Amino acid sequence: MSLRILVTGGAGFLGSNLCDRLLSDGHEVVCMDNLFTGRKVNIEHHFQNPKFEFIRHDVVDPFKVEVDQIYNLACPASPVHYRYNAIKTIKTSVMGMINCLGLAKRVNARILQASTSEVYGDPKVHPQSEDYWGHVNPIGPRSCYDEGKRCAETLCFDYHRQNDVDIRIVRIFNTYGPRMHPDDGRVVSNFIGQALRGDDLTVHGDGRQTRSFCYVSDLIEGMVRMMNQDHVTGPLNLGNPGECTIRELARHIIDLTETSSEIVHCELPMDDPRQRRPNVDLAEKFLDNWRPLVPLVEGLQKTIRHFRETLGIGAGIQV
């Protein structure tokens, strides 16, 4: 069945990949983005598609559109971007969520909130499961994002309990792949950009902190399955349960790019999590045995190829 679907933040990294998937499934897509971190180049290949509509609009301001489903992905997601204007970031998470939920209530649409593993903060429980309440600094430099997303989850459940809004919540762990912004400050894009330019790779701290990296197509598959199942509201973790240290990631990228770059160390940022790995048992249970399929090296190869094209740097290896 063809649906009319709103994707807020639809010109961003995740949003544009989600638009691709929904259009390929035969749906009509309304992509809304204020282009603060999203980019037209990510969606311009759909501009001639009659099933695609782009609206340049900020979710902080009220809006009206008739849709069957809403994916709310609107929010800066990298430290460089969300710290640039911390107040704007938390307004996007909170006021944008209120506007999306109000729309969902009015048009009786199901809504999926793209939450984040950052709601767990610097976790004291490892791996992180959905029943863990987290360890977040509410007044630190990352709190505009962390607490904004936590408040957005609260709003979802309040609208669900009070107004019977049909909600879905996913907590997204580190995701990477084509269309990442080259200068977004996240570790994968940082390392690939540095390696391709021949710069040294800057590892924060001793590099033994861990992350779990999920390729974008696996994440999008999980989001679509979550939206279209009728069993749970969430929150559900979506991410790759594989875990590697930041130093191991740097070595992978050095090897795959065949760069002469070295690893250098710098100060660890305040409140930077030491460990981050999702428990995805609930996603596997409720999303038809969903599991990430793309191995880290394969996903990095695809991402490196995209960065070579984006940065205009010739390939030294075939990927």
Secondary structure, DSSP 4 states (H G I P E B T S, - for coil): ---EEEEETTTSHHHHHHHHHHHHTT-EEEEEE--SS--GGGTGGGTT-TTEEEEE--TTS------SEEEE--S--SHHHHHHTHHHHHHHHHHHHHHHHHHHHHHT-EEEEEEEGGGGBS-SSSSB-TT---B--TTSTTHHHHHHHHHHHHHHHHHHHHH---EEEEEE--EE-TT--TTS--HHHHHHHHHHHTPPEEEETTS--EE--EEHHHHHHHHHHHHT-SS----EEES----EEHHHHHHHHHHHHT----EEEEPPPTT--S---B--HHHHHHTTS----S-HHHHHHHHHHHHHHHHT---SS--
